């Protein structure tokens, strides 16, 4: 028979190696899946004219004098 703590160290070493392999595989899968959810390119910048007013619907008004605040949300 071997040294009393040798079997325990061997089991512990194998558990740690298995854990490290699991972490590496999970990290690789995470990166791979993250890249696959990204939209495909090419990515381009759209030029806009700052002097051109945005194409938005008119802001509703009240019959009374006062300020009206409008908020527009771009929902895809």
Biopython code that builds the backbone (N, CA, C, O; Angstrom):
import numpy as np
from Bio.PDB.StructureBuilder import StructureBuilder

atoms = [
    (1, "UNK", "N", (0.840, -1.192, 0.000)),
    (1, "UNK", "CA", (0.000, 0.000, 0.000)),
    (1, "UNK", "C", (0.871, 1.235, 0.000)),
    (1, "UNK", "O", (2.033, 1.195, 0.403)),
    (2, "UNK", "N", (0.288, 2.345, -0.463)),
    (2, "UNK", "CA", (1.031, 3.587, -0.565)),
    (2, "UNK", "C", (0.929, 4.404, 0.710)),
    (2, "UNK", "O", (0.484, 3.917, 1.749)),
    (3, "UNK", "N", (1.337, 5.617, 0.610)),
    (3, "UNK", "CA", (1.293, 6.557, 1.723)),
    (3, "UNK", "C", (-0.181, 6.861, 2.022)),
    (3, "UNK", "O", (-0.978, 6.971, 1.091)),
    (4, "UNK", "N", (-0.561, 7.001, 3.308)),
    (4, "UNK", "CA", (-1.976, 7.154, 3.668)),
    (4, "UNK", "C", (-2.707, 8.302, 2.956)),
    (4, "UNK", "O", (-3.872, 8.127, 2.598)),
    (5, "UNK", "N", (-2.092, 9.445, 2.738)),
    (5, "UNK", "CA", (-2.789, 10.573, 2.124)),
    (5, "UNK", "C", (-2.640, 10.643, 0.614)),
    (5, "UNK", "O", (-3.159, 11.562, -0.020)),
    (6, "UNK", "N", (-1.930, 9.673, 0.031)),
    (6, "UNK", "CA", (-1.657, 9.739, -1.401)),
    (6, "UNK", "C", (-2.930, 9.568, -2.233)),
    (6, "UNK", "O", (-3.113, 10.278, -3.221)),
    (7, "UNK", "N", (-3.804, 8.648, -1.856)),
    (7, "UNK", "CA", (-5.042, 8.429, -2.617)),
    (7, "UNK", "C", (-5.929, 9.673, -2.566)),
    (7, "UNK", "O", (-6.538, 10.051, -3.566)),
    (8, "UNK", "N", (-5.994, 10.292, -1.413)),
    (8, "UNK", "CA", (-6.810, 11.498, -1.272)),
    (8, "UNK", "C", (-6.273, 12.615, -2.162)),
    (8, "UNK", "O", (-7.049, 13.325, -2.801)),
    (9, "UNK", "N", (-4.942, 12.775, -2.208)),
    (9, "UNK", "CA", (-4.343, 13.796, -3.075)),
    (9, "UNK", "C", (-4.608, 13.505, -4.539)),
    (9, "UNK", "O", (-4.857, 14.429, -5.313)),
    (10, "UNK", "N", (-4.560, 12.238, -4.937)),
    (10, "UNK", "CA", (-4.813, 11.873, -6.318)),
    (10, "UNK", "C", (-6.256, 12.202, -6.702)),
    (10, "UNK", "O", (-6.511, 12.745, -7.777)),
    (11, "UNK", "N", (-7.188, 11.871, -5.824)),
    (11, "UNK", "CA", (-8.600, 12.181, -6.087)),
    (11, "UNK", "C", (-8.785, 13.695, -6.152)),
    (11, "UNK", "O", (-9.457, 14.201, -7.051)),
    (12, "UNK", "N", (-8.199, 14.413, -5.213)),
    (12, "UNK", "CA", (-8.326, 15.877, -5.187)),
    (12, "UNK", "C", (-7.744, 16.499, -6.457)),
    (12, "UNK", "O", (-8.333, 17.420, -7.024)),
    (13, "UNK", "N", (-6.590, 15.997, -6.902)),
    (13, "UNK", "CA", (-5.956, 16.511, -8.107)),
    (13, "UNK", "C", (-6.848, 16.269, -9.321)),
    (13, "UNK", "O", (-6.990, 17.153, -10.167)),
    (14, "UNK", "N", (-7.454, 15.079, -9.419)),
    (14, "UNK", "CA", (-8.339, 14.783, -10.549)),
    (14, "UNK", "C", (-9.598, 15.648, -10.516)),
    (14, "UNK", "O", (-10.083, 16.076, -11.563)),
    (15, "UNK", "N", (-10.117, 15.900, -9.344)),
    (15, "UNK", "CA", (-11.285, 16.778, -9.225)),
    (15, "UNK", "C", (-10.933, 18.184, -9.685)),
    (15, "UNK", "O", (-11.721, 18.800, -10.404)),
    (16, "UNK", "N", (-9.797, 18.704, -9.304)),
    (16, "UNK", "CA", (-9.386, 20.051, -9.700)),
    (16, "UNK", "C", (-9.123, 20.140, -11.207)),
    (16, "UNK", "O", (-9.463, 21.144, -11.834)),
    (17, "UNK", "N", (-8.528, 19.112, -11.785)),
    (17, "UNK", "CA", (-8.293, 19.102, -13.227)),
    (17, "UNK", "C", (-9.633, 19.071, -13.967)),
    (17, "UNK", "O", (-9.812, 19.780, -14.957)),
    (18, "UNK", "N", (-10.566, 18.259, -13.493)),
    (18, "UNK", "CA", (-11.898, 18.210, -14.091)),
    (18, "UNK", "C", (-12.608, 19.544, -13.988)),
    (18, "UNK", "O", (-13.256, 19.983, -14.938)),
    (19, "UNK", "N", (-12.487, 20.195, -12.833)),
    (19, "UNK", "CA", (-13.115, 21.512, -12.640)),
    (19, "UNK", "C", (-12.505, 22.540, -13.595)),
    (19, "UNK", "O", (-13.233, 23.334, -14.190)),
    (20, "UNK", "N", (-11.191, 22.534, -13.747)),
    (20, "UNK", "CA", (-10.526, 23.479, -14.645)),
    (20, "UNK", "C", (-10.948, 23.232, -16.097)),
    (20, "UNK", "O", (-11.162, 24.186, -16.845)),
    (21, "UNK", "N", (-11.068, 21.980, -16.499)),
    (21, "UNK", "CA", (-11.534, 21.676, -17.850)),
    (21, "UNK", "C", (-12.977, 22.138, -18.045)),
    (21, "UNK", "O", (-13.317, 22.684, -19.095)),
    (22, "UNK", "N", (-13.816, 21.924, -17.052)),
    (22, "UNK", "CA", (-15.204, 22.365, -17.136)),
    (22, "UNK", "C", (-15.302, 23.881, -17.277)),
    (22, "UNK", "O", (-16.093, 24.377, -18.079)),
    (23, "UNK", "N", (-14.509, 24.619, -16.507)),
    (23, "UNK", "CA", (-14.508, 26.082, -16.592)),
    (23, "UNK", "C", (-14.031, 26.541, -17.972)),
    (23, "UNK", "O", (-14.601, 27.471, -18.543)),
    (24, "UNK", "N", (-13.004, 25.907, -18.506)),
    (24, "UNK", "CA", (-12.483, 26.289, -19.819)),
    (24, "UNK", "C", (-13.515, 26.014, -20.921)),
    (24, "UNK", "O", (-13.706, 26.842, -21.811)),
    (25, "UNK", "N", (-14.172, 24.865, -20.863)),
    (25, "UNK", "CA", (-15.181, 24.532, -21.867)),
    (25, "UNK", "C", (-16.378, 25.471, -21.756)),
    (25, "UNK", "O", (-16.890, 25.942, -22.772)),
    (26, "UNK", "N", (-16.828, 25.747, -20.538)),
    (26, "UNK", "CA", (-17.969, 26.646, -20.355)),
    (26, "UNK", "C", (-17.633, 28.056, -20.834)),
    (26, "UNK", "O", (-18.478, 28.712, -21.443)),
    (27, "UNK", "N", (-16.428, 28.529, -20.575)),
    (27, "UNK", "CA", (-16.016, 29.842, -21.053)),
    (27, "UNK", "C", (-15.968, 29.900, -22.570)),
    (27, "UNK", "O", (-16.400, 30.885, -23.168)),
    (28, "UNK", "N", (-15.447, 28.856, -23.195)),
    (28, "UNK", "CA", (-15.405, 28.803, -24.648)),
    (28, "UNK", "C", (-16.800, 28.779, -25.257)),
    (28, "UNK", "O", (-17.059, 29.456, -26.251)),
    (29, "UNK", "N", (-17.697, 28.001, -24.662)),
    (29, "UNK", "CA", (-19.077, 27.971, -25.156)),
    (29, "UNK", "C", (-19.761, 29.322, -24.981)),
    (29, "UNK", "O", (-20.536, 29.741, -25.842)),
    (30, "UNK", "N", (-19.484, 29.999, -23.885)),
    (30, "UNK", "CA", (-20.076, 31.315, -23.662)),
    (30, "UNK", "C", (-19.616, 32.294, -24.734)),
    (30, "UNK", "O", (-20.434, 33.025, -25.294)),
    (31, "UNK", "N", (-18.338, 32.318, -25.021)),
    (31, "UNK", "CA", (-17.829, 33.220, -26.060)),
    (31, "UNK", "C", (-18.376, 32.854, -27.431)),
    (31, "UNK", "O", (-18.717, 33.740, -28.215)),
    (32, "UNK", "N", (-18.465, 31.571, -27.731)),
    (32, "UNK", "CA", (-18.965, 31.131, -29.026)),
    (32, "UNK", "C", (-20.434, 31.496, -29.191)),
    (32, "UNK", "O", (-20.838, 31.980, -30.248)),
    (33, "UNK", "N", (-21.233, 31.269, -28.160)),
    (33, "UNK", "CA", (-22.656, 31.581, -28.242)),
    (33, "UNK", "C", (-22.886, 33.089, -28.267)),
    (33, "UNK", "O", (-23.819, 33.555, -28.921)),
    (34, "UNK", "N", (-22.064, 33.851, -27.575)),
    (34, "UNK", "CA", (-22.196, 35.305, -27.574)),
    (34, "UNK", "C", (-21.935, 35.847, -28.974)),
    (34, "UNK", "O", (-22.650, 36.739, -29.431)),
    (35, "UNK", "N", (-20.927, 35.327, -29.660)),
    (35, "UNK", "CA", (-20.625, 35.773, -31.014)),
    (35, "UNK", "C", (-21.726, 35.378, -31.989)),
    (35, "UNK", "O", (-21.988, 36.110, -32.943)),
    (36, "UNK", "N", (-22.377, 34.241, -31.773)),
    (36, "UNK", "CA", (-23.394, 33.795, -32.714)),
    (36, "UNK", "C", (-24.679, 34.600, -32.590)),
    (36, "UNK", "O", (-25.494, 34.577, -33.512)),
    (37, "UNK", "N", (-24.890, 35.308, -31.489)),
    (37, "UNK", "CA", (-26.104, 36.113, -31.342)),
    (37, "UNK", "C", (-25.930, 37.527, -31.870)),
    (37, "UNK", "O", (-26.906, 38.270, -31.976)),
    (38, "UNK", "N", (-24.716, 37.908, -32.198)),
    (38, "UNK", "CA", (-24.472, 39.239, -32.742)),
    (38, "UNK", "C", (-25.031, 39.327, -34.159)),
    (38, "UNK", "O", (-24.970, 38.346, -34.900)),
    (39, "UNK", "N", (-25.570, 40.474, -34.551)),
    (39, "UNK", "CA", (-26.029, 40.603, -35.931)),
    (39, "UNK", "C", (-24.845, 40.560, -36.892)),
    (39, "UNK", "O", (-23.749, 41.012, -36.563)),
    (40, "UNK", "N", (-25.076, 40.018, -38.063)),
    (40, "UNK", "CA", (-24.005, 39.918, -39.047)),
    (40, "UNK", "C", (-23.752, 41.277, -39.682)),
    (40, "UNK", "O", (-24.692, 42.041, -39.904)),
    (41, "UNK", "N", (-22.495, 41.585, -39.977)),
    (41, "UNK", "CA", (-22.099, 42.858, -40.555)),
    (41, "UNK", "C", (-22.547, 42.972, -41.986)),
    (41, "UNK", "O", (-23.322, 42.115, -42.410)),
    (42, "UNK", "N", (-22.149, 43.918, -42.754)),
    (42, "UNK", "CA", (-21.191, 44.952, -42.375)),
    (42, "UNK", "C", (-21.872, 46.074, -41.596)),
    (42, "UNK", "O", (-23.050, 46.372, -41.796)),
    (43, "UNK", "N", (-21.118, 46.669, -40.725)),
    (43, "UNK", "CA", (-21.617, 47.768, -39.920)),
    (43, "UNK", "C", (-21.208, 49.081, -40.587)),
    (43, "UNK", "O", (-20.043, 49.267, -40.939)),
    (44, "UNK", "N", (-22.154, 49.973, -40.755)),
    (44, "UNK", "CA", (-21.862, 51.254, -41.388)),
    (44, "UNK", "C", (-22.483, 52.367, -40.568)),
    (44, "UNK", "O", (-23.495, 52.171, -39.895)),
    (45, "UNK", "N", (-21.873, 53.525, -40.630)),
    (45, "UNK", "CA", (-22.420, 54.717, -39.984)),
    (45, "UNK", "C", (-23.398, 55.370, -40.940)),
    (45, "UNK", "O", (-23.150, 55.433, -42.144)),
    (46, "UNK", "N", (-24.498, 55.850, -40.413)),
    (46, "UNK", "CA", (-25.447, 56.586, -41.229)),
    (46, "UNK", "C", (-25.208, 58.069, -41.008)),
    (46, "UNK", "O", (-25.118, 58.538, -39.873)),
    (47, "UNK", "N", (-25.107, 58.793, -42.103)),
    (47, "UNK", "CA", (-24.894, 60.237, -41.990)),
    (47, "UNK", "C", (-26.243, 60.927, -41.865)),
    (47, "UNK", "O", (-27.214, 60.549, -42.522)),
    (48, "UNK", "N", (-26.287, 61.930, -41.024)),
    (48, "UNK", "CA", (-27.518, 62.708, -40.880)),
    (48, "UNK", "C", (-27.166, 64.187, -40.948)),
    (48, "UNK", "O", (-26.053, 64.596, -40.618)),
    (49, "UNK", "N", (-28.120, 64.963, -41.374)),
    (49, "UNK", "CA", (-27.939, 66.404, -41.491)),
    (49, "UNK", "C", (-28.462, 67.030, -40.197)),
    (49, "UNK", "O", (-29.653, 66.919, -39.908)),
    (50, "UNK", "N", (-27.602, 67.686, -39.410)),
    (50, "UNK", "CA", (-28.067, 68.255, -38.142)),
    (50, "UNK", "C", (-29.068, 69.394, -38.325)),
    (50, "UNK", "O", (-29.812, 69.714, -37.398)),
    (51, "UNK", "N", (-29.095, 70.012, -39.515)),
    (51, "UNK", "CA", (-30.036, 71.098, -39.761)),
    (51, "UNK", "C", (-31.417, 70.584, -40.164)),
    (51, "UNK", "O", (-32.390, 71.337, -40.138)),
    (52, "UNK", "N", (-31.506, 69.306, -40.536)),
    (52, "UNK", "CA", (-32.779, 68.737, -40.957)),
    (52, "UNK", "C", (-33.569, 68.296, -39.728)),
    (52, "UNK", "O", (-33.046, 67.555, -38.895)),
    (53, "UNK", "N", (-34.821, 68.738, -39.599)),
    (53, "UNK", "CA", (-35.600, 68.336, -38.425)),
    (53, "UNK", "C", (-35.934, 66.842, -38.507)),
    (53, "UNK", "O", (-36.111, 66.311, -39.603)),
    (54, "UNK", "N", (-36.021, 66.170, -37.374)),
    (54, "UNK", "CA", (-36.330, 64.740, -37.403)),
    (54, "UNK", "C", (-37.762, 64.508, -37.887)),
    (54, "UNK", "O", (-38.635, 65.358, -37.713)),
    (55, "UNK", "N", (-37.983, 63.364, -38.484)),
    (55, "UNK", "CA", (-39.297, 63.010, -39.005)),
    (55, "UNK", "C", (-40.113, 62.384, -37.872)),
    (55, "UNK", "O", (-40.154, 61.163, -37.727)),
    (56, "UNK", "N", (-40.754, 63.225, -37.083)),
    (56, "UNK", "CA", (-41.542, 62.781, -35.931)),
    (56, "UNK", "C", (-42.971, 63.293, -36.069)),
    (56, "UNK", "O", (-43.207, 64.319, -36.707)),
    (57, "UNK", "N", (-43.913, 62.591, -35.480)),
    (57, "UNK", "CA", (-45.289, 63.092, -35.513)),
    (57, "UNK", "C", (-45.388, 64.369, -34.690)),
    (57, "UNK", "O", (-44.577, 64.596, -33.792)),
    (58, "UNK", "N", (-46.393, 65.211, -34.996)),
    (58, "UNK", "CA", (-46.512, 66.460, -34.238)),
    (58, "UNK", "C", (-46.856, 66.198, -32.779)),
    (58, "UNK", "O", (-47.519, 65.218, -32.440)),
    (59, "UNK", "N", (-46.396, 67.082, -31.943)),
    (59, "UNK", "CA", (-46.651, 66.979, -30.512)),
    (59, "UNK", "C", (-48.096, 67.419, -30.245)),
    (59, "UNK", "O", (-48.528, 68.449, -30.764)),
    (60, "UNK", "N", (-48.840, 66.663, -29.453)),
    (60, "UNK", "CA", (-50.214, 67.077, -29.168)),
    (60, "UNK", "C", (-50.238, 68.385, -28.380)),
    (60, "UNK", "O", (-49.355, 68.652, -27.565)),
    (61, "UNK", "N", (-51.240, 69.172, -28.631)),
    (61, "UNK", "CA", (-51.351, 70.459, -27.943)),
    (61, "UNK", "C", (-52.633, 70.481, -27.127)),
    (61, "UNK", "O", (-53.586, 69.756, -27.408)),
    (62, "UNK", "N", (-52.631, 71.319, -26.127)),
    (62, "UNK", "CA", (-53.830, 71.527, -25.321)),
    (62, "UNK", "C", (-54.468, 72.824, -25.761)),
    (62, "UNK", "O", (-53.812, 73.664, -26.378)),
    (63, "UNK", "N", (-55.722, 72.996, -25.455)),
    (63, "UNK", "CA", (-56.413, 74.227, -25.818)),
    (63, "UNK", "C", (-55.977, 75.391, -24.959)),
    (63, "UNK", "O", (-56.207, 76.544, -25.326)),
    (64, "UNK", "N", (-55.370, 75.129, -23.852)),
    (64, "UNK", "CA", (-54.942, 76.181, -22.940)),
    (64, "UNK", "C", (-53.505, 76.571, -23.235)),
    (64, "UNK", "O", (-52.740, 75.815, -23.834)),
    (65, "UNK", "N", (-53.167, 77.759, -22.802)),
    (65, "UNK", "CA", (-51.777, 78.196, -22.956)),
    (65, "UNK", "C", (-50.929, 77.461, -21.924)),
    (65, "UNK", "O", (-51.312, 77.364, -20.758)),
    (66, "UNK", "N", (-49.824, 76.963, -22.334)),
    (66, "UNK", "CA", (-48.936, 76.253, -21.420)),
    (66, "UNK", "C", (-47.955, 75.412, -22.205)),
    (66, "UNK", "O", (-48.070, 75.256, -23.421)),
    (67, "UNK", "N", (-47.018, 74.889, -21.505)),
    (67, "UNK", "CA", (-45.988, 74.090, -22.140)),
    (67, "UNK", "C", (-46.420, 72.629, -22.186)),
    (67, "UNK", "O", (-47.019, 72.116, -21.240)),
    (68, "UNK", "N", (-46.119, 71.987, -23.264)),
    (68, "UNK", "CA", (-46.417, 70.565, -23.419)),
    (68, "UNK", "C", (-45.095, 69.857, -23.684)),
    (68, "UNK", "O", (-44.311, 70.280, -24.533)),
    (69, "UNK", "N", (-44.861, 68.793, -22.958)),
    (69, "UNK", "CA", (-43.638, 68.026, -23.143)),
    (69, "UNK", "C", (-43.958, 66.764, -23.956)),
    (69, "UNK", "O", (-44.936, 66.070, -23.678)),
    (70, "UNK", "N", (-43.140, 66.483, -24.942)),
    (70, "UNK", "CA", (-43.316, 65.301, -25.770)),
    (70, "UNK", "C", (-42.091, 64.397, -25.606)),
    (70, "UNK", "O", (-40.958, 64.864, -25.489)),
    (71, "UNK", "N", (-42.353, 63.113, -25.602)),
    (71, "UNK", "CA", (-41.268, 62.133, -25.553)),
    (71, "UNK", "C", (-41.507, 61.107, -26.645)),
    (71, "UNK", "O", (-42.610, 60.576, -26.774)),
    (72, "UNK", "N", (-40.481, 60.829, -27.426)),
    (72, "UNK", "CA", (-40.583, 59.867, -28.508)),
    (72, "UNK", "C", (-39.619, 58.729, -28.236)),
    (72, "UNK", "O", (-38.472, 58.949, -27.845)),
    (73, "UNK", "N", (-40.095, 57.511, -28.446)),
    (73, "UNK", "CA", (-39.278, 56.330, -28.231)),
    (73, "UNK", "C", (-39.215, 55.562, -29.542)),
    (73, "UNK", "O", (-40.236, 55.354, -30.197)),
    (74, "UNK", "N", (-38.026, 55.147, -29.918)),
    (74, "UNK", "CA", (-37.835, 54.374, -31.129)),
    (74, "UNK", "C", (-37.889, 52.890, -30.756)),
    (74, "UNK", "O", (-36.943, 52.352, -30.180)),
    (75, "UNK", "N", (-38.998, 52.239, -31.091)),
    (75, "UNK", "CA", (-39.181, 50.830, -30.774)),
    (75, "UNK", "C", (-39.025, 50.029, -32.058)),
    (75, "UNK", "O", (-39.760, 50.248, -33.021)),
    (76, "UNK", "N", (-38.079, 49.110, -32.075)),
    (76, "UNK", "CA", (-37.880, 48.326, -33.305)),
    (76, "UNK", "C", (-39.023, 47.381, -33.561)),
    (76, "UNK", "O", (-39.010, 46.651, -34.552)),
]
sb = StructureBuilder()
sb.init_structure("model")
sb.init_model(0)
sb.init_chain("A")
sb.init_seg("    ")
for serial, (resi, resn, name, xyz) in enumerate(atoms, 1):
    if name == "N":
        sb.init_residue(resn, " ", resi, " ")
    sb.init_atom(name, np.array(xyz, "f"), 0.0, 1.0, " ", f" {name:<3s}", serial, name[0])
structure = sb.get_structure()
